[in-house]
Amino acid sequence: MSTVGEQDEGRPRHPFDVVVVGSANADLIVRVERHPAPGETVLGSELAVHPGGKGANQAVAAARLGARVALLGRVGADGHGRLLRESLERDSIDLAHLHDTPAASGIAMIAVGPQGDNSIIVAPGANARLTEADVLDAAPLLRSAPVVSLQLEIPLPAVLAAARLARRAVLNLSPAAPVPDELLALCDPLVVNEHEAALLLGVPGEPDRQAKSLLALGPRSVVITLGADGAVVAEAGAVHAVPSPPVTAVDTTGAGDAFTGALAWRLAVGEPLADAAAFAARVGAAAVRRAGAQDSYPTMTEVEDL
């Protein structure tokens, strides 16, 4: 894999490498000895509140690695909104298009098990107020960036409008939901995990076969993330397995967002998809070694040391 300097040298500079259009949530995290069964109550740790949300997570992951990032989204004019803004500002993310909204900020309620596995419930709050008009107002910003990174914690019309404007749209189809064929056709790549792939295809299957089947649905390329097993990349009929370095997982919260943010940045600087996914797998592996989402995201030095 080429080094960052080798990839960036001689390439045109843009105001931002990556524009993220997506959510910002306050993560309310409780650690549990086991996840409750339906109707069951279990005791957990003290509540911890951290900045999160798929959009903000991707923005922070990319920025911490060295990308120039802008975030388009909505937060509430409340304490959680202030927490989210302050966190994003610390990572030098441009917030000119992060709008204050007369609603509660988004919330993610996260239970983390003893093996670092998690279950998450999201209350969208202000994220649900992001509109197609918000996206169109930011059209010059989106058109200027090499990559626009998207997820589904904001309304689908806003996602589709952003993908139409993007020079290259990276869509993490999470939370999993049906999407129109037009949006799939704009993805380069479509990023899903095994569960999200199965939802789109209607059946589970081997990752390499899933990747080929997803590619047949219309996206220009596909990445299936496999956690500790790395990822599978499909483009133009070719499928590549991407390994992940072995690590001891402490908390997997936000690891997929770290992967996608890193992937978007490396694509923005011109790296081939398979190489970008290999780098992103290392970033995701580094992220699971610490608790939390954004708090766990590595710097470039930490990734190089992995």
Backbone torsions as a table, in degrees:
resi	resn	phi	psi	omega
1	MET	NA	138.4	178.6
2	SER	-70.1	152.5	175.7
3	THR	-76.5	166.0	-179.9
4	VAL	-59.1	-46.6	-178.9
5	GLY	-60.2	-41.3	179.2
6	GLU	-63.4	-38.8	-179.1
7	GLN	-71.8	-39.4	-174.1
8	ASP	-79.5	-26.1	-172.8
9	GLU	-61.1	128.8	175.2
10	GLY	82.9	-2.8	-179.3
11	ARG	-88.5	150.5	-179.4
12	PRO	-63.7	144.2	179.3
13	ARG	-93.9	139.9	177.6
14	HIS	-121.3	159.2	178.1
15	PRO	-54.5	-37.6	178.4
16	PHE	-138.1	142.4	174.0
17	ASP	-73.6	-43.4	-175.3
18	VAL	-134.2	132.0	167.4
19	VAL	-107.8	123.1	177.5
20	VAL	-99.4	127.5	173.4
21	VAL	-111.4	110.1	-174.1
22	GLY	178.6	-162.5	-168.5
23	SER	-90.8	156.6	168.4
24	ALA	-134.6	121.1	-177.9
25	ASN	-126.4	153.9	165.3
26	ALA	-88.6	124.0	178.9
27	ASP	-88.3	120.0	175.8
28	LEU	-101.4	107.9	-167.1
29	ILE	-113.2	131.6	173.9
30	VAL	-128.9	131.6	175.4
31	ARG	-90.8	136.4	-177.1
32	VAL	-128.7	152.7	176.1
33	GLU	-71.9	-29.7	174.3
34	ARG	-158.0	153.7	179.2
35	HIS	-76.6	137.9	-177.3
36	PRO	-69.1	146.6	170.4
37	ALA	-77.0	162.8	177.4
38	PRO	-53.3	128.3	179.0
39	GLY	84.2	-0.7	-177.1
40	GLU	-101.5	148.1	174.4
41	THR	-112.2	133.9	174.3
42	VAL	-126.5	153.6	176.5
43	LEU	-86.8	144.6	179.5
44	GLY	-128.0	-172.3	179.0
45	SER	-76.6	-179.7	171.4
46	GLU	-64.1	148.9	-179.6
47	LEU	-71.2	132.4	173.8
48	ALA	-116.2	139.0	-179.4
49	VAL	-115.7	123.2	-178.1
50	HIS	-134.6	154.4	174.1
51	PRO	-69.2	140.2	-179.9
52	GLY	-160.0	-148.7	-172.7
53	GLY	96.0	136.9	-173.5
54	LYS	-59.2	-41.5	179.8
55	GLY	-65.6	-50.8	179.9
56	ALA	-62.6	-39.3	178.6
57	ASN	-59.9	-47.2	-180.0
58	GLN	-62.2	-40.4	179.3
59	ALA	-62.8	-45.2	-179.3
60	VAL	-66.6	-42.1	-179.3
61	ALA	-58.8	-45.7	179.9
62	ALA	-67.8	-43.9	-177.5
63	ALA	-64.3	-38.6	-178.0
64	ARG	-66.4	-22.8	177.8
65	LEU	-85.5	-12.7	178.5
66	GLY	122.9	0.1	179.7
67	ALA	-75.8	152.0	170.9
68	ARG	-93.7	119.8	-166.1
69	VAL	-130.1	141.3	169.5
70	ALA	-121.8	147.0	179.5
71	LEU	-120.0	127.8	173.8
72	LEU	-108.2	120.5	-178.9
73	GLY	-176.4	-165.4	179.7
74	ARG	-138.3	140.2	172.7
75	VAL	-129.9	160.3	177.1
76	GLY	-77.9	156.0	175.0
77	ALA	-85.6	64.4	-175.4
78	ASP	-141.8	-176.5	-177.5
79	GLY	-61.0	-40.0	178.3
80	HIS	-65.7	-36.8	177.1
81	GLY	-62.3	-40.7	177.7
82	ARG	-65.1	-41.5	177.2
83	LEU	-58.1	-43.7	-177.7
84	LEU	-67.0	-44.4	179.0
85	ARG	-61.4	-46.2	-177.7
86	GLU	-61.8	-39.8	179.4
87	SER	-64.9	-45.9	-179.5
88	LEU	-65.0	-38.5	178.5
89	GLU	-63.7	-34.3	179.4
90	ARG	-62.9	-27.5	177.9
91	ASP	-98.1	17.0	173.3
92	SER	59.3	35.5	177.2
93	ILE	-86.5	133.8	-179.8
94	ASP	-71.3	126.0	-175.7
95	LEU	-116.4	22.6	-178.9
96	ALA	-61.4	-24.1	-179.2
97	HIS	-114.8	22.4	170.9
98	LEU	-97.4	106.9	-168.6
99	HIS	-94.1	135.7	169.5
100	ASP	-73.8	141.8	-170.2
101	THR	-134.3	138.1	177.8
102	PRO	-75.4	64.5	178.4
103	ALA	-157.5	165.4	175.5
104	ALA	-66.8	146.1	173.7
105	SER	-65.1	157.8	176.5
106	GLY	-63.3	148.4	-179.2
107	ILE	-130.2	138.1	170.5
108	ALA	-119.9	122.2	177.9
109	MET	-97.6	116.5	-168.7
110	ILE	-122.9	124.9	171.9
111	ALA	-105.7	124.3	-177.3
112	VAL	-110.5	123.8	-179.3
113	GLY	-83.5	177.1	-174.7
114	PRO	-67.0	-21.2	178.4
115	GLN	-95.5	10.1	-178.8
116	GLY	86.3	-1.4	178.4
117	ASP	-73.9	151.3	-176.1
118	ASN	-137.4	157.4	169.0
119	SER	-127.3	141.0	-168.3
120	ILE	-134.9	135.6	170.3
121	ILE	-120.9	129.1	-177.2
122	VAL	-112.1	129.1	168.5
123	ALA	-103.9	107.8	-167.8
124	PRO	-61.4	-34.3	-179.8
125	GLY	54.6	-130.0	-176.1
126	ALA	-61.5	-26.0	179.2
127	ASN	-57.5	-32.5	-178.9
128	ALA	-71.1	-10.3	-179.7
129	ARG	-92.8	-2.1	178.2
130	LEU	-70.2	128.4	-171.6
131	THR	-116.0	166.4	172.6
132	GLU	-59.2	-36.5	178.4
133	ALA	-62.8	-38.2	176.3
134	ASP	-58.8	-42.3	-178.8
135	VAL	-67.6	-45.4	-178.9
136	LEU	-64.0	-34.1	176.7
137	ASP	-62.4	-27.0	-179.0
138	ALA	-100.5	19.0	-175.5
139	ALA	-53.7	-45.6	179.4
140	PRO	-59.1	-37.6	178.5
141	LEU	-63.0	-47.9	-177.1
142	LEU	-66.8	-38.7	-178.7
143	ARG	-69.4	-24.0	-175.2
144	SER	-80.7	-20.9	-172.8
145	ALA	-89.4	142.5	176.0
146	PRO	-61.8	-32.5	-177.5
147	VAL	-137.8	137.2	169.4
148	VAL	-114.1	126.3	-177.3
149	SER	-105.0	133.1	-171.6
150	LEU	-133.0	156.3	174.4
151	GLN	-144.5	-173.5	-175.6
152	LEU	-117.5	28.5	172.2
153	GLU	-91.7	9.3	173.3
154	ILE	-124.9	165.1	-176.7
155	PRO	-60.2	142.5	-177.1
156	LEU	-58.5	-39.5	178.0
157	PRO	-57.6	-35.8	177.9
158	ALA	-69.2	-39.8	178.3
159	VAL	-62.0	-46.9	-177.9
160	LEU	-65.0	-41.2	178.5
161	ALA	-61.7	-41.1	179.3
162	ALA	-67.0	-41.0	179.8
163	ALA	-63.7	-36.0	178.3
164	ARG	-64.6	-33.3	-177.8
165	LEU	-84.6	-19.4	-170.7
166	ALA	-73.5	143.4	169.9
167	ARG	-71.1	-37.8	172.9
168	ARG	-146.0	121.2	-176.8
169	ALA	-104.1	123.7	172.4
170	VAL	-104.3	116.8	-178.6
171	LEU	-113.8	117.6	168.8
172	ASN	-90.5	106.8	-174.4
173	LEU	-78.0	73.9	-177.8
174	SER	-150.3	133.3	-3.5
175	PRO	-60.5	145.4	-175.7
176	ALA	-61.1	133.3	179.3
177	ALA	-161.7	153.0	174.8
178	PRO	-63.9	142.4	178.6
179	VAL	-133.5	155.1	-178.1
180	PRO	-69.5	155.2	179.4
181	ASP	-57.9	-34.2	-179.6
182	GLU	-59.8	-42.0	-179.4
183	LEU	-67.7	-42.7	178.4
184	LEU	-58.4	-40.0	-177.8
185	ALA	-66.9	-19.9	-179.2
186	LEU	-91.2	-8.0	-175.0
187	CYS	-78.8	133.0	178.2
188	ASP	-154.1	73.8	10.4
189	PRO	-103.9	171.3	161.5
190	LEU	-84.9	125.5	-178.3
191	VAL	-113.2	121.6	-179.9
192	VAL	-140.4	159.8	167.1
193	ASN	-95.6	-177.5	-175.8
194	GLU	-62.0	-38.4	-178.9
195	HIS	-67.9	-41.6	179.1
196	GLU	-67.6	-36.2	175.9
197	ALA	-62.5	-43.8	-179.7
198	ALA	-64.0	-36.3	178.2
199	LEU	-65.0	-43.7	180.0
200	LEU	-65.1	-39.1	-174.4
201	LEU	-89.2	-17.0	-179.8
202	GLY	89.9	-13.4	-179.8
203	VAL	-146.8	150.3	172.4
204	PRO	-75.4	170.6	179.5
205	GLY	-179.5	178.9	176.1
206	GLU	-66.8	139.8	-174.9
207	PRO	-55.0	-40.2	-178.2
208	ASP	-67.2	-37.4	177.0
209	ARG	-70.6	-39.2	176.2
210	GLN	-59.4	-42.8	-178.1
211	ALA	-61.5	-43.7	178.1
212	LYS	-63.9	-40.9	-179.9
213	SER	-66.8	-38.0	177.4
214	LEU	-66.4	-39.7	178.6
215	LEU	-60.5	-33.4	179.3
216	ALA	-70.0	-16.0	178.1
217	LEU	-77.8	-12.4	174.4
218	GLY	129.3	-21.5	179.9
219	PRO	-64.2	153.7	-178.6
220	ARG	-73.0	-25.9	175.2
221	SER	-158.0	164.4	-175.1
222	VAL	-138.9	140.6	169.9
223	VAL	-128.7	124.6	173.1
224	ILE	-107.6	118.8	178.8
225	THR	-85.3	141.5	-174.3
226	LEU	-126.7	24.2	179.0
227	GLY	61.5	-126.0	-177.9
228	ALA	-64.2	-17.9	179.7
229	ASP	-89.5	6.0	175.6
230	GLY	89.3	-125.6	-176.0
231	ALA	-159.0	165.0	172.4
232	VAL	-122.5	133.6	-178.0
233	VAL	-116.9	133.1	177.6
234	ALA	-130.2	131.5	175.7
235	GLU	-157.2	138.2	177.5
236	ALA	49.4	39.4	176.7
237	GLY	83.6	-11.7	179.8
238	ALA	-95.2	140.1	179.9
239	VAL	-122.2	132.2	-178.6
240	HIS	-126.6	136.2	172.2
241	ALA	-88.7	135.9	-179.7
242	VAL	-118.9	118.3	-178.4
243	PRO	-78.0	164.2	173.8
244	SER	-122.1	139.2	178.7
245	PRO	-66.0	143.4	180.0
246	PRO	-70.8	131.0	177.3
247	VAL	-142.3	163.2	173.2
248	THR	-92.1	116.8	-176.0
249	ALA	-78.8	128.8	174.3
250	VAL	-100.6	-40.9	-177.3
251	ASP	-159.4	120.8	-178.5
252	THR	-89.0	1.6	-179.6
253	THR	-56.7	125.0	175.3
254	GLY	79.1	3.3	-177.9
255	ALA	-65.6	-38.0	177.5
256	GLY	-64.6	-34.6	176.9
257	ASP	-69.3	-37.9	176.5
258	ALA	-61.5	-43.2	177.3
259	PHE	-58.9	-49.7	-174.9
260	THR	-68.0	-40.3	177.8
261	GLY	-61.6	-43.6	178.4
262	ALA	-65.7	-41.7	178.9
263	LEU	-59.6	-47.5	-178.9
264	ALA	-59.3	-42.1	-179.2
265	TRP	-65.1	-46.1	-178.2
266	ARG	-66.2	-33.2	173.7
267	LEU	-67.2	-36.5	-178.8
268	ALA	-63.3	-30.1	180.0
269	VAL	-94.4	9.5	170.6
270	GLY	95.6	12.8	-179.2
271	GLU	-76.0	142.9	174.8
272	PRO	-59.9	152.7	-173.3
273	LEU	-58.6	-45.1	-178.2
274	ALA	-62.4	-40.8	178.0
275	ASP	-67.5	-41.5	178.4
276	ALA	-62.6	-40.2	178.7
277	ALA	-67.5	-36.4	177.5
278	ALA	-63.8	-42.2	176.1
279	PHE	-63.9	-44.2	-178.8
280	ALA	-62.1	-34.6	177.9
281	ALA	-63.8	-37.3	177.1
282	ARG	-66.7	-39.4	178.0
283	VAL	-64.4	-44.6	178.0
284	GLY	-61.0	-40.3	178.5
285	ALA	-64.8	-40.8	178.0
286	ALA	-62.8	-35.3	-175.1
287	ALA	-69.4	-31.0	-175.8
288	VAL	-77.9	-4.8	-177.8
289	ARG	-79.9	-12.5	178.9
290	ARG	-126.9	159.5	-179.1
291	ALA	-76.8	153.1	176.7
292	GLY	89.5	177.7	178.5
293	ALA	-96.2	-86.4	-176.5
294	GLN	-59.6	-33.9	179.7
295	ASP	-61.5	-23.4	-175.5
296	SER	-93.4	-7.2	-170.5
297	TYR	-73.1	135.0	-172.5
298	PRO	-85.5	159.3	166.4
299	THR	-83.8	171.0	178.8
300	MET	-61.6	-37.8	-179.5
301	THR	-62.6	-40.8	179.1
302	GLU	-65.7	-36.3	178.2
303	VAL	-68.5	-42.7	-179.7
304	GLU	-64.4	-28.4	-179.7
305	ASP	-82.4	-10.0	-175.6
306	LEU	-73.0	NA	NA
